Amino acid sequence: MKTKTKVIIAIVVILALVLTGVIVYWEITHGNRRLIDTKNRFDRAVVALPNGEVVEGKLSSWLDFNNSDVIQVTINGKTYLTHYANVCLIDD
C-alpha cells in the first residue's frame, strides 16, 4: 500500500473517532438534546410537587435517566428530581 493511502486512511479513522467523541460529549452535557435531533427541545416546564404546589417557568435544562422513570428539570435556576408523571415539558 502506498504511503499516501495509509495517511488518508489514518486521517479518516482519526476524524471518525473525534466526531464520535463530540457527539457523545454533546449528548451527555445537553441531556436529551441530541446534536441532530431537534424534537427534544423544550422551553418551559410545569412540575407538580408532593405538597400540592405547582412550579412553572423557563426550562434551563432537563435530563432523563436510562431504565428509570425519573426526570431532572431545572426551572429558573432551581433543580427538581421527580417522576415523569409530575412533569410537563412545553415547546413554545
PDB file of N, CA, C and O in Angstrom:
ATOM      1  N   MET A   1       0.847  -1.173   0.000  1.00  0.00           N
ATOM      2  CA  MET A   1       0.000   0.000   0.000  1.00  0.00           C
ATOM      3  C   MET A   1       0.894   1.238   0.000  1.00  0.00           C
ATOM      4  O   MET A   1       1.934   1.270   0.658  1.00  0.00           O
ATOM      5  N   LYS A   2       0.482   2.220  -0.726  1.00  0.00           N
ATOM      6  CA  LYS A   2       1.279   3.442  -0.816  1.00  0.00           C
ATOM      7  C   LYS A   2       1.162   4.263   0.463  1.00  0.00           C
ATOM      8  O   LYS A   2       0.197   4.131   1.216  1.00  0.00           O
ATOM      9  N   THR A   3       2.146   5.101   0.692  1.00  0.00           N
ATOM     10  CA  THR A   3       2.186   5.939   1.885  1.00  0.00           C
ATOM     11  C   THR A   3       1.017   6.921   1.920  1.00  0.00           C
ATOM     12  O   THR A   3       0.441   7.153   2.982  1.00  0.00           O
ATOM     13  N   LYS A   4       0.657   7.505   0.764  1.00  0.00           N
ATOM     14  CA  LYS A   4      -0.459   8.450   0.706  1.00  0.00           C
ATOM     15  C   LYS A   4      -1.760   7.773   1.141  1.00  0.00           C
ATOM     16  O   LYS A   4      -2.548   8.362   1.881  1.00  0.00           O
ATOM     17  N   THR A   5      -1.983   6.560   0.692  1.00  0.00           N
ATOM     18  CA  THR A   5      -3.200   5.832   1.041  1.00  0.00           C
ATOM     19  C   THR A   5      -3.243   5.564   2.542  1.00  0.00           C
ATOM     20  O   THR A   5      -4.300   5.700   3.159  1.00  0.00           O
ATOM     21  N   LYS A   6      -2.126   5.191   3.133  1.00  0.00           N
ATOM     22  CA  LYS A   6      -2.066   4.938   4.567  1.00  0.00           C
ATOM     23  C   LYS A   6      -2.365   6.205   5.361  1.00  0.00           C
ATOM     24  O   LYS A   6      -3.058   6.158   6.377  1.00  0.00           O
ATOM     25  N   VAL A   7      -1.848   7.317   4.902  1.00  0.00           N
ATOM     26  CA  VAL A   7      -2.084   8.599   5.586  1.00  0.00           C
ATOM     27  C   VAL A   7      -3.553   8.979   5.500  1.00  0.00           C
ATOM     28  O   VAL A   7      -4.133   9.421   6.492  1.00  0.00           O
ATOM     29  N   ILE A   8      -4.155   8.816   4.346  1.00  0.00           N
ATOM     30  CA  ILE A   8      -5.575   9.144   4.172  1.00  0.00           C
ATOM     31  C   ILE A   8      -6.442   8.261   5.063  1.00  0.00           C
ATOM     32  O   ILE A   8      -7.371   8.756   5.702  1.00  0.00           O
ATOM     33  N   ILE A   9      -6.155   6.974   5.115  1.00  0.00           N
ATOM     34  CA  ILE A   9      -6.913   6.062   5.977  1.00  0.00           C
ATOM     35  C   ILE A   9      -6.758   6.465   7.443  1.00  0.00           C
ATOM     36  O   ILE A   9      -7.732   6.451   8.195  1.00  0.00           O
ATOM     37  N   ALA A  10      -5.554   6.819   7.847  1.00  0.00           N
ATOM     38  CA  ALA A  10      -5.311   7.234   9.228  1.00  0.00           C
ATOM     39  C   ALA A  10      -6.097   8.507   9.563  1.00  0.00           C
ATOM     40  O   ALA A  10      -6.660   8.615  10.652  1.00  0.00           O
ATOM     41  N   ILE A  11      -6.138   9.450   8.653  1.00  0.00           N
ATOM     42  CA  ILE A  11      -6.879  10.699   8.875  1.00  0.00           C
ATOM     43  C   ILE A  11      -8.369  10.429   8.992  1.00  0.00           C
ATOM     44  O   ILE A  11      -9.033  10.989   9.864  1.00  0.00           O
ATOM     45  N   VAL A  12      -8.898   9.581   8.128  1.00  0.00           N
ATOM     46  CA  VAL A  12     -10.325   9.247   8.169  1.00  0.00           C
ATOM     47  C   VAL A  12     -10.679   8.570   9.497  1.00  0.00           C
ATOM     48  O   VAL A  12     -11.701   8.895  10.102  1.00  0.00           O
ATOM     49  N   VAL A  13      -9.856   7.646   9.946  1.00  0.00           N
ATOM     50  CA  VAL A  13     -10.105   6.962  11.217  1.00  0.00           C
ATOM     51  C   VAL A  13     -10.059   7.953  12.373  1.00  0.00           C
ATOM     52  O   VAL A  13     -10.918   7.912  13.254  1.00  0.00           O
ATOM     53  N   ILE A  14      -9.081   8.831  12.383  1.00  0.00           N
ATOM     54  CA  ILE A  14      -8.970   9.829  13.456  1.00  0.00           C
ATOM     55  C   ILE A  14     -10.171  10.770  13.449  1.00  0.00           C
ATOM     56  O   ILE A  14     -10.719  11.071  14.510  1.00  0.00           O
ATOM     57  N   LEU A  15     -10.582  11.234  12.290  1.00  0.00           N
ATOM     58  CA  LEU A  15     -11.756  12.111  12.201  1.00  0.00           C
ATOM     59  C   LEU A  15     -13.018  11.402  12.683  1.00  0.00           C
ATOM     60  O   LEU A  15     -13.844  12.010  13.364  1.00  0.00           O
ATOM     61  N   ALA A  16     -13.176  10.138  12.340  1.00  0.00           N
ATOM     62  CA  ALA A  16     -14.340   9.375  12.794  1.00  0.00           C
ATOM     63  C   ALA A  16     -14.361   9.264  14.320  1.00  0.00           C
ATOM     64  O   ALA A  16     -15.413   9.413  14.940  1.00  0.00           O
ATOM     65  N   LEU A  17     -13.211   9.005  14.916  1.00  0.00           N
ATOM     66  CA  LEU A  17     -13.135   8.915  16.375  1.00  0.00           C
ATOM     67  C   LEU A  17     -13.426  10.255  17.043  1.00  0.00           C
ATOM     68  O   LEU A  17     -14.136  10.312  18.047  1.00  0.00           O
ATOM     69  N   VAL A  18     -12.885  11.315  16.492  1.00  0.00           N
ATOM     70  CA  VAL A  18     -13.133  12.650  17.057  1.00  0.00           C
ATOM     71  C   VAL A  18     -14.614  13.013  16.946  1.00  0.00           C
ATOM     72  O   VAL A  18     -15.198  13.518  17.905  1.00  0.00           O
ATOM     73  N   LEU A  19     -15.220  12.766  15.799  1.00  0.00           N
ATOM     74  CA  LEU A  19     -16.640  13.067  15.614  1.00  0.00           C
ATOM     75  C   LEU A  19     -17.503  12.262  16.581  1.00  0.00           C
ATOM     76  O   LEU A  19     -18.458  12.796  17.146  1.00  0.00           O
ATOM     77  N   THR A  20     -17.183  10.999  16.775  1.00  0.00           N
ATOM     78  CA  THR A  20     -17.918  10.181  17.731  1.00  0.00           C
ATOM     79  C   THR A  20     -17.787  10.757  19.136  1.00  0.00           C
ATOM     80  O   THR A  20     -18.770  10.812  19.874  1.00  0.00           O
ATOM     81  N   GLY A  21     -16.609  11.176  19.507  1.00  0.00           N
ATOM     82  CA  GLY A  21     -16.401  11.787  20.821  1.00  0.00           C
ATOM     83  C   GLY A  21     -17.197  13.060  21.002  1.00  0.00           C
ATOM     84  O   GLY A  21     -17.758  13.293  22.073  1.00  0.00           O
ATOM     85  N   VAL A  22     -17.255  13.883  19.976  1.00  0.00           N
ATOM     86  CA  VAL A  22     -18.024  15.137  20.041  1.00  0.00           C
ATOM     87  C   VAL A  22     -19.505  14.843  20.230  1.00  0.00           C
ATOM     88  O   VAL A  22     -20.166  15.486  21.046  1.00  0.00           O
ATOM     89  N   ILE A  23     -20.028  13.885  19.488  1.00  0.00           N
ATOM     90  CA  ILE A  23     -21.450  13.544  19.591  1.00  0.00           C
ATOM     91  C   ILE A  23     -21.767  13.001  20.981  1.00  0.00           C
ATOM     92  O   ILE A  23     -22.770  13.390  21.580  1.00  0.00           O
ATOM     93  N   VAL A  24     -20.927  12.109  21.501  1.00  0.00           N
ATOM     94  CA  VAL A  24     -21.151  11.553  22.839  1.00  0.00           C
ATOM     95  C   VAL A  24     -21.076  12.657  23.889  1.00  0.00           C
ATOM     96  O   VAL A  24     -21.918  12.712  24.785  1.00  0.00           O
ATOM     97  N   TYR A  25     -20.083  13.534  23.791  1.00  0.00           N
ATOM     98  CA  TYR A  25     -19.956  14.643  24.738  1.00  0.00           C
ATOM     99  C   TYR A  25     -21.193  15.539  24.699  1.00  0.00           C
ATOM    100  O   TYR A  25     -21.705  15.929  25.748  1.00  0.00           O
ATOM    101  N   TRP A  26     -21.675  15.867  23.503  1.00  0.00           N
ATOM    102  CA  TRP A  26     -22.848  16.721  23.350  1.00  0.00           C
ATOM    103  C   TRP A  26     -24.059  16.105  24.037  1.00  0.00           C
ATOM    104  O   TRP A  26     -24.781  16.790  24.763  1.00  0.00           O
ATOM    105  N   GLU A  27     -24.282  14.816  23.810  1.00  0.00           N
ATOM    106  CA  GLU A  27     -25.451  14.161  24.377  1.00  0.00           C
ATOM    107  C   GLU A  27     -25.368  14.055  25.892  1.00  0.00           C
ATOM    108  O   GLU A  27     -26.389  14.143  26.574  1.00  0.00           O
ATOM    109  N   ILE A  28     -24.175  13.869  26.422  1.00  0.00           N
ATOM    110  CA  ILE A  28     -24.011  13.790  27.876  1.00  0.00           C
ATOM    111  C   ILE A  28     -24.247  15.153  28.511  1.00  0.00           C
ATOM    112  O   ILE A  28     -24.910  15.239  29.545  1.00  0.00           O
ATOM    113  N   THR A  29     -23.729  16.204  27.925  1.00  0.00           N
ATOM    114  CA  THR A  29     -23.814  17.531  28.545  1.00  0.00           C
ATOM    115  C   THR A  29     -25.109  18.272  28.252  1.00  0.00           C
ATOM    116  O   THR A  29     -25.391  19.272  28.913  1.00  0.00           O
ATOM    117  N   HIS A  30     -25.895  17.832  27.305  1.00  0.00           N
ATOM    118  CA  HIS A  30     -27.127  18.528  26.959  1.00  0.00           C
ATOM    119  C   HIS A  30     -28.373  17.694  27.206  1.00  0.00           C
ATOM    120  O   HIS A  30     -29.398  17.911  26.560  1.00  0.00           O
ATOM    121  N   GLY A  31     -28.302  16.751  28.121  1.00  0.00           N
ATOM    122  CA  GLY A  31     -29.470  15.936  28.416  1.00  0.00           C
ATOM    123  C   GLY A  31     -29.933  15.219  27.175  1.00  0.00           C
ATOM    124  O   GLY A  31     -29.145  14.554  26.503  1.00  0.00           O
ATOM    125  N   ASN A  32     -31.181  15.348  26.873  1.00  0.00           N
ATOM    126  CA  ASN A  32     -31.727  14.659  25.700  1.00  0.00           C
ATOM    127  C   ASN A  32     -31.732  15.528  24.461  1.00  0.00           C
ATOM    128  O   ASN A  32     -32.360  15.163  23.467  1.00  0.00           O
ATOM    129  N   ARG A  33     -31.073  16.636  24.483  1.00  0.00           N
ATOM    130  CA  ARG A  33     -30.994  17.487  23.297  1.00  0.00           C
ATOM    131  C   ARG A  33     -29.884  16.962  22.410  1.00  0.00           C
ATOM    132  O   ARG A  33     -28.717  17.313  22.582  1.00  0.00           O
ATOM    133  N   ARG A  34     -30.245  16.144  21.490  1.00  0.00           N
ATOM    134  CA  ARG A  34     -29.273  15.489  20.619  1.00  0.00           C
ATOM    135  C   ARG A  34     -28.700  16.479  19.609  1.00  0.00           C
ATOM    136  O   ARG A  34     -29.316  17.500  19.300  1.00  0.00           O
ATOM    137  N   LEU A  35     -27.530  16.165  19.107  1.00  0.00           N
ATOM    138  CA  LEU A  35     -26.826  17.036  18.179  1.00  0.00           C
ATOM    139  C   LEU A  35     -27.621  17.228  16.896  1.00  0.00           C
ATOM    140  O   LEU A  35     -27.639  18.328  16.344  1.00  0.00           O
ATOM    141  N   ILE A  36     -28.271  16.189  16.416  1.00  0.00           N
ATOM    142  CA  ILE A  36     -29.003  16.256  15.157  1.00  0.00           C
ATOM    143  C   ILE A  36     -30.510  16.332  15.368  1.00  0.00           C
ATOM    144  O   ILE A  36     -31.190  17.068  14.653  1.00  0.00           O
ATOM    145  N   ASP A  37     -31.042  15.595  16.323  1.00  0.00           N
ATOM    146  CA  ASP A  37     -32.481  15.517  16.556  1.00  0.00           C
ATOM    147  C   ASP A  37     -32.971  16.783  17.251  1.00  0.00           C
ATOM    148  O   ASP A  37     -32.482  17.119  18.330  1.00  0.00           O
ATOM    149  N   THR A  38     -33.925  17.488  16.655  1.00  0.00           N
ATOM    150  CA  THR A  38     -34.441  18.724  17.248  1.00  0.00           C
ATOM    151  C   THR A  38     -35.779  18.521  17.940  1.00  0.00           C
ATOM    152  O   THR A  38     -36.365  19.493  18.418  1.00  0.00           O
ATOM    153  N   LYS A  39     -36.276  17.314  18.012  1.00  0.00           N
ATOM    154  CA  LYS A  39     -37.582  17.061  18.616  1.00  0.00           C
ATOM    155  C   LYS A  39     -37.557  17.152  20.133  1.00  0.00           C
ATOM    156  O   LYS A  39     -38.614  17.277  20.751  1.00  0.00           O
ATOM    157  N   ASN A  40     -36.398  17.095  20.742  1.00  0.00           N
ATOM    158  CA  ASN A  40     -36.301  17.073  22.196  1.00  0.00           C
ATOM    159  C   ASN A  40     -35.967  18.432  22.790  1.00  0.00           C
ATOM    160  O   ASN A  40     -35.308  18.497  23.828  1.00  0.00           O
ATOM    161  N   ARG A  41     -36.394  19.498  22.175  1.00  0.00           N
ATOM    162  CA  ARG A  41     -36.124  20.833  22.698  1.00  0.00           C
ATOM    163  C   ARG A  41     -37.406  21.396  23.325  1.00  0.00           C
ATOM    164  O   ARG A  41     -38.457  21.461  22.688  1.00  0.00           O
ATOM    165  N   PHE A  42     -37.283  21.794  24.579  1.00  0.00           N
ATOM    166  CA  PHE A  42     -38.415  22.342  25.300  1.00  0.00           C
ATOM    167  C   PHE A  42     -38.009  23.668  25.925  1.00  0.00           C
ATOM    168  O   PHE A  42     -36.858  23.851  26.321  1.00  0.00           O
ATOM    169  N   ASP A  43     -38.957  24.585  26.010  1.00  0.00           N
ATOM    170  CA  ASP A  43     -38.676  25.922  26.520  1.00  0.00           C
ATOM    171  C   ASP A  43     -39.156  26.133  27.953  1.00  0.00           C
ATOM    172  O   ASP A  43     -38.518  26.837  28.736  1.00  0.00           O
ATOM    173  N   ARG A  44     -40.288  25.516  28.285  1.00  0.00           N
ATOM    174  CA  ARG A  44     -40.879  25.704  29.616  1.00  0.00           C
ATOM    175  C   ARG A  44     -41.237  24.351  30.208  1.00  0.00           C
ATOM    176  O   ARG A  44     -41.316  23.348  29.499  1.00  0.00           O
ATOM    177  N   ALA A  45     -41.453  24.339  31.530  1.00  0.00           N
ATOM    178  CA  ALA A  45     -41.854  23.115  32.208  1.00  0.00           C
ATOM    179  C   ALA A  45     -42.812  23.446  33.341  1.00  0.00           C
ATOM    180  O   ALA A  45     -42.790  24.539  33.907  1.00  0.00           O
ATOM    181  N   VAL A  46     -43.656  22.464  33.652  1.00  0.00           N
ATOM    182  CA  VAL A  46     -44.554  22.540  34.801  1.00  0.00           C
ATOM    183  C   VAL A  46     -44.282  21.301  35.647  1.00  0.00           C
ATOM    184  O   VAL A  46     -44.304  20.177  35.144  1.00  0.00           O
ATOM    185  N   VAL A  47     -44.023  21.515  36.946  1.00  0.00           N
ATOM    186  CA  VAL A  47     -43.722  20.408  37.850  1.00  0.00           C
ATOM    187  C   VAL A  47     -44.702  20.442  39.016  1.00  0.00           C
ATOM    188  O   VAL A  47     -44.877  21.476  39.659  1.00  0.00           O
ATOM    189  N   ALA A  48     -45.343  19.297  39.285  1.00  0.00           N
ATOM    190  CA  ALA A  48     -46.228  19.159  40.446  1.00  0.00           C
ATOM    191  C   ALA A  48     -45.407  18.617  41.603  1.00  0.00           C
ATOM    192  O   ALA A  48     -44.822  17.538  41.498  1.00  0.00           O
ATOM    193  N   LEU A  49     -45.357  19.362  42.715  1.00  0.00           N
ATOM    194  CA  LEU A  49     -44.581  18.964  43.889  1.00  0.00           C
ATOM    195  C   LEU A  49     -45.448  18.147  44.850  1.00  0.00           C
ATOM    196  O   LEU A  49     -46.674  18.247  44.802  1.00  0.00           O
ATOM    197  N   PRO A  50     -44.837  17.344  45.716  1.00  0.00           N
ATOM    198  CA  PRO A  50     -45.604  16.498  46.640  1.00  0.00           C
ATOM    199  C   PRO A  50     -46.514  17.270  47.593  1.00  0.00           C
ATOM    200  O   PRO A  50     -47.526  16.729  48.039  1.00  0.00           O
ATOM    201  N   ASN A  51     -46.178  18.520  47.917  1.00  0.00           N
ATOM    202  CA  ASN A  51     -47.014  19.313  48.821  1.00  0.00           C
ATOM    203  C   ASN A  51     -48.195  19.969  48.124  1.00  0.00           C
ATOM    204  O   ASN A  51     -48.926  20.744  48.741  1.00  0.00           O
ATOM    205  N   GLY A  52     -48.390  19.665  46.837  1.00  0.00           N
ATOM    206  CA  GLY A  52     -49.504  20.212  46.085  1.00  0.00           C
ATOM    207  C   GLY A  52     -49.159  21.473  45.306  1.00  0.00           C
ATOM    208  O   GLY A  52     -49.939  21.919  44.465  1.00  0.00           O
ATOM    209  N   GLU A  53     -48.007  22.039  45.579  1.00  0.00           N
ATOM    210  CA  GLU A  53     -47.569  23.237  44.859  1.00  0.00           C
ATOM    211  C   GLU A  53     -47.211  22.874  43.420  1.00  0.00           C
ATOM    212  O   GLU A  53     -46.715  21.780  43.146  1.00  0.00           O
ATOM    213  N   VAL A  54     -47.467  23.800  42.517  1.00  0.00           N
ATOM    214  CA  VAL A  54     -47.116  23.612  41.108  1.00  0.00           C
ATOM    215  C   VAL A  54     -46.115  24.686  40.723  1.00  0.00           C
ATOM    216  O   VAL A  54     -46.356  25.876  40.923  1.00  0.00           O
ATOM    217  N   VAL A  55     -44.978  24.251  40.161  1.00  0.00           N
ATOM    218  CA  VAL A  55     -43.931  25.174  39.736  1.00  0.00           C
ATOM    219  C   VAL A  55     -43.931  25.227  38.223  1.00  0.00           C
ATOM    220  O   VAL A  55     -43.904  24.189  37.563  1.00  0.00           O
ATOM    221  N   GLU A  56     -43.961  26.430  37.669  1.00  0.00           N
ATOM    222  CA  GLU A  56     -43.936  26.604  36.222  1.00  0.00           C
ATOM    223  C   GLU A  56     -42.927  27.689  35.889  1.00  0.00           C
ATOM    224  O   GLU A  56     -42.821  28.688  36.600  1.00  0.00           O
ATOM    225  N   GLY A  57     -42.182  27.491  34.799  1.00  0.00           N
ATOM    226  CA  GLY A  57     -41.237  28.520  34.419  1.00  0.00           C
ATOM    227  C   GLY A  57     -40.364  28.124  33.255  1.00  0.00           C
ATOM    228  O   GLY A  57     -40.563  27.095  32.610  1.00  0.00           O
ATOM    229  N   LYS A  58     -39.374  28.991  33.004  1.00  0.00           N
ATOM    230  CA  LYS A  58     -38.429  28.776  31.910  1.00  0.00           C
ATOM    231  C   LYS A  58     -37.545  27.578  32.238  1.00  0.00           C
ATOM    232  O   LYS A  58     -36.966  27.495  33.321  1.00  0.00           O
ATOM    233  N   LEU A  59     -37.450  26.670  31.306  1.00  0.00           N
ATOM    234  CA  LEU A  59     -36.675  25.450  31.483  1.00  0.00           C
ATOM    235  C   LEU A  59     -35.226  25.692  31.074  1.00  0.00           C
ATOM    236  O   LEU A  59     -34.950  25.979  29.909  1.00  0.00           O
ATOM    237  N   SER A  60     -34.298  25.579  32.025  1.00  0.00           N
ATOM    238  CA  SER A  60     -32.879  25.745  31.730  1.00  0.00           C
ATOM    239  C   SER A  60     -32.292  24.463  31.162  1.00  0.00           C
ATOM    240  O   SER A  60     -31.534  24.487  30.193  1.00  0.00           O
ATOM    241  N   SER A  61     -32.658  23.331  31.786  1.00  0.00           N
ATOM    242  CA  SER A  61     -32.154  22.042  31.309  1.00  0.00           C
ATOM    243  C   SER A  61     -33.055  20.930  31.828  1.00  0.00           C
ATOM    244  O   SER A  61     -33.813  21.111  32.780  1.00  0.00           O
ATOM    245  N   TRP A  62     -32.953  19.782  31.179  1.00  0.00           N
ATOM    246  CA  TRP A  62     -33.651  18.602  31.654  1.00  0.00           C
ATOM    247  C   TRP A  62     -32.855  17.371  31.273  1.00  0.00           C
ATOM    248  O   TRP A  62     -32.096  17.375  30.303  1.00  0.00           O
ATOM    249  N   LEU A  63     -33.040  16.321  32.052  1.00  0.00           N
ATOM    250  CA  LEU A  63     -32.275  15.101  31.848  1.00  0.00           C
ATOM    251  C   LEU A  63     -33.097  13.921  32.327  1.00  0.00           C
ATOM    252  O   LEU A  63     -33.583  13.912  33.458  1.00  0.00           O
ATOM    253  N   ASP A  64     -33.254  12.926  31.465  1.00  0.00           N
ATOM    254  CA  ASP A  64     -33.864  11.689  31.917  1.00  0.00           C
ATOM    255  C   ASP A  64     -32.779  10.638  32.050  1.00  0.00           C
ATOM    256  O   ASP A  64     -31.678  10.800  31.524  1.00  0.00           O
ATOM    257  N   PHE A  65     -33.086   9.584  32.742  1.00  0.00           N
ATOM    258  CA  PHE A  65     -32.102   8.565  33.046  1.00  0.00           C
ATOM    259  C   PHE A  65     -32.509   7.242  32.404  1.00  0.00           C
ATOM    260  O   PHE A  65     -33.687   6.888  32.395  1.00  0.00           O
ATOM    261  N   ASN A  66     -31.531   6.516  31.868  1.00  0.00           N
ATOM    262  CA  ASN A  66     -31.805   5.233  31.234  1.00  0.00           C
ATOM    263  C   ASN A  66     -32.430   4.260  32.223  1.00  0.00           C
ATOM    264  O   ASN A  66     -32.030   4.200  33.386  1.00  0.00           O
ATOM    265  N   ASN A  67     -33.407   3.503  31.756  1.00  0.00           N
ATOM    266  CA  ASN A  67     -34.068   2.470  32.569  1.00  0.00           C
ATOM    267  C   ASN A  67     -34.631   3.031  33.862  1.00  0.00           C
ATOM    268  O   ASN A  67     -34.550   2.382  34.905  1.00  0.00           O
ATOM    269  N   SER A  68     -35.199   4.221  33.810  1.00  0.00           N
ATOM    270  CA  SER A  68     -35.726   4.868  35.006  1.00  0.00           C
ATOM    271  C   SER A  68     -36.933   5.724  34.646  1.00  0.00           C
ATOM    272  O   SER A  68     -37.074   6.182  33.512  1.00  0.00           O
ATOM    273  N   ASP A  69     -37.804   5.933  35.637  1.00  0.00           N
ATOM    274  CA  ASP A  69     -38.966   6.806  35.463  1.00  0.00           C
ATOM    275  C   ASP A  69     -38.709   8.182  36.057  1.00  0.00           C
ATOM    276  O   ASP A  69     -39.646   8.948  36.282  1.00  0.00           O
ATOM    277  N   VAL A  70     -37.450   8.496  36.310  1.00  0.00           N
ATOM    278  CA  VAL A  70     -37.071   9.742  36.972  1.00  0.00           C
ATOM    279  C   VAL A  70     -36.592  10.753  35.934  1.00  0.00           C
ATOM    280  O   VAL A  70     -35.918  10.405  34.964  1.00  0.00           O
ATOM    281  N   ILE A  71     -36.959  12.013  36.162  1.00  0.00           N
ATOM    282  CA  ILE A  71     -36.508  13.105  35.305  1.00  0.00           C
ATOM    283  C   ILE A  71     -36.007  14.246  36.189  1.00  0.00           C
ATOM    284  O   ILE A  71     -36.564  14.520  37.252  1.00  0.00           O
ATOM    285  N   GLN A  72     -34.962  14.893  35.733  1.00  0.00           N
ATOM    286  CA  GLN A  72     -34.405  16.048  36.445  1.00  0.00           C
ATOM    287  C   GLN A  72     -34.629  17.274  35.580  1.00  0.00           C
ATOM    288  O   GLN A  72     -34.206  17.308  34.425  1.00  0.00           O
ATOM    289  N   VAL A  73     -35.291  18.282  36.135  1.00  0.00           N
ATOM    290  CA  VAL A  73     -35.525  19.523  35.394  1.00  0.00           C
ATOM    291  C   VAL A  73     -35.009  20.695  36.216  1.00  0.00           C
ATOM    292  O   VAL A  73     -35.084  20.690  37.445  1.00  0.00           O
ATOM    293  N   THR A  74     -34.483  21.703  35.520  1.00  0.00           N
ATOM    294  CA  THR A  74     -34.043  22.929  36.179  1.00  0.00           C
ATOM    295  C   THR A  74     -34.895  24.068  35.642  1.00  0.00           C
ATOM    296  O   THR A  74     -34.871  24.385  34.453  1.00  0.00           O
ATOM    297  N   ILE A  75     -35.649  24.673  36.555  1.00  0.00           N
ATOM    298  CA  ILE A  75     -36.553  25.776  36.216  1.00  0.00           C
ATOM    299  C   ILE A  75     -36.121  26.992  37.013  1.00  0.00           C
ATOM    300  O   ILE A  75     -36.033  26.945  38.240  1.00  0.00           O
ATOM    301  N   ASN A  76     -35.853  28.075  36.312  1.00  0.00           N
ATOM    302  CA  ASN A  76     -35.454  29.332  36.958  1.00  0.00           C
ATOM    303  C   ASN A  76     -34.324  29.123  37.962  1.00  0.00           C
ATOM    304  O   ASN A  76     -34.339  29.715  39.041  1.00  0.00           O
ATOM    305  N   GLY A  77     -33.345  28.285  37.616  1.00  0.00           N
ATOM    306  CA  GLY A  77     -32.182  28.084  38.456  1.00  0.00           C
ATOM    307  C   GLY A  77     -32.342  27.078  39.577  1.00  0.00           C
ATOM    308  O   GLY A  77     -31.377  26.821  40.297  1.00  0.00           O
ATOM    309  N   LYS A  78     -33.519  26.497  39.755  1.00  0.00           N
ATOM    310  CA  LYS A  78     -33.750  25.512  40.807  1.00  0.00           C
ATOM    311  C   LYS A  78     -33.976  24.146  40.163  1.00  0.00           C
ATOM    312  O   LYS A  78     -34.739  24.030  39.203  1.00  0.00           O
ATOM    313  N   THR A  79     -33.317  23.113  40.687  1.00  0.00           N
ATOM    314  CA  THR A  79     -33.371  21.779  40.104  1.00  0.00           C
ATOM    315  C   THR A  79     -34.355  20.899  40.869  1.00  0.00           C
ATOM    316  O   THR A  79     -34.358  20.871  42.100  1.00  0.00           O
ATOM    317  N   TYR A  80     -35.190  20.182  40.118  1.00  0.00           N
ATOM    318  CA  TYR A  80     -36.179  19.268  40.675  1.00  0.00           C
ATOM    319  C   TYR A  80     -35.923  17.870  40.112  1.00  0.00           C
ATOM    320  O   TYR A  80     -35.721  17.707  38.909  1.00  0.00           O
ATOM    321  N   LEU A  81     -35.932  16.875  40.982  1.00  0.00           N
ATOM    322  CA  LEU A  81     -35.797  15.483  40.582  1.00  0.00           C
ATOM    323  C   LEU A  81     -37.096  14.800  40.961  1.00  0.00           C
ATOM    324  O   LEU A  81     -37.449  14.737  42.139  1.00  0.00           O
ATOM    325  N   THR A  82     -37.811  14.286  39.966  1.00  0.00           N
ATOM    326  CA  THR A  82     -39.133  13.744  40.225  1.00  0.00           C
ATOM    327  C   THR A  82     -39.487  12.664  39.204  1.00  0.00           C
ATOM    328  O   THR A  82     -38.701  12.356  38.307  1.00  0.00           O
ATOM    329  N   HIS A  83     -40.657  12.109  39.355  1.00  0.00           N
ATOM    330  CA  HIS A  83     -41.177  11.093  38.438  1.00  0.00           C
ATOM    331  C   HIS A  83     -41.733  11.786  37.195  1.00  0.00           C
ATOM    332  O   HIS A  83     -42.194  12.926  37.258  1.00  0.00           O
ATOM    333  N   TYR A  84     -41.680  11.076  36.062  1.00  0.00           N
ATOM    334  CA  TYR A  84     -42.226  11.618  34.810  1.00  0.00           C
ATOM    335  C   TYR A  84     -43.665  12.117  34.957  1.00  0.00           C
ATOM    336  O   TYR A  84     -44.037  13.122  34.352  1.00  0.00           O
ATOM    337  N   ALA A  85     -44.459  11.431  35.743  1.00  0.00           N
ATOM    338  CA  ALA A  85     -45.874  11.776  35.875  1.00  0.00           C
ATOM    339  C   ALA A  85     -46.079  13.159  36.481  1.00  0.00           C
ATOM    340  O   ALA A  85     -47.163  13.730  36.360  1.00  0.00           O
ATOM    341  N   ASN A  86     -45.067  13.698  37.121  1.00  0.00           N
ATOM    342  CA  ASN A  86     -45.181  15.002  37.776  1.00  0.00           C
ATOM    343  C   ASN A  86     -44.681  16.161  36.930  1.00  0.00           C
ATOM    344  O   ASN A  86     -44.656  17.301  37.394  1.00  0.00           O
ATOM    345  N   VAL A  87     -44.281  15.882  35.687  1.00  0.00           N
ATOM    346  CA  VAL A  87     -43.663  16.922  34.858  1.00  0.00           C
ATOM    347  C   VAL A  87     -44.338  17.020  33.512  1.00  0.00           C
ATOM    348  O   VAL A  87     -44.709  16.018  32.900  1.00  0.00           O
ATOM    349  N   CYS A  88     -44.489  18.258  33.064  1.00  0.00           N
ATOM    350  CA  CYS A  88     -44.951  18.523  31.705  1.00  0.00           C
ATOM    351  C   CYS A  88     -43.928  19.448  31.047  1.00  0.00           C
ATOM    352  O   CYS A  88     -43.714  20.568  31.510  1.00  0.00           O
ATOM    353  N   LEU A  89     -43.299  18.982  29.970  1.00  0.00           N
ATOM    354  CA  LEU A  89     -42.337  19.798  29.227  1.00  0.00           C
ATOM    355  C   LEU A  89     -43.062  20.448  28.053  1.00  0.00           C
ATOM    356  O   LEU A  89     -43.824  19.789  27.344  1.00  0.00           O
ATOM    357  N   ILE A  90     -42.824  21.737  27.852  1.00  0.00           N
ATOM    358  CA  ILE A  90     -43.590  22.516  26.870  1.00  0.00           C
ATOM    359  C   ILE A  90     -42.636  23.129  25.840  1.00  0.00           C
ATOM    360  O   ILE A  90     -41.612  23.714  26.194  1.00  0.00           O
ATOM    361  N   ASP A  91     -42.985  22.984  24.583  1.00  0.00           N
ATOM    362  CA  ASP A  91     -42.225  23.586  23.485  1.00  0.00           C
ATOM    363  C   ASP A  91     -43.032  24.751  22.940  1.00  0.00           C
ATOM    364  O   ASP A  91     -44.093  24.556  22.347  1.00  0.00           O
ATOM    365  N   ASP A  92     -42.531  25.963  23.142  1.00  0.00           N
ATOM    366  CA  ASP A  92     -43.253  27.160  22.655  1.00  0.00           C
ATOM    367  C   ASP A  92     -42.928  27.448  21.215  1.00  0.00           C
ATOM    368  O   ASP A  92     -43.443  28.411  20.647  1.00  0.00           O
TER     369      ASP A  92
END
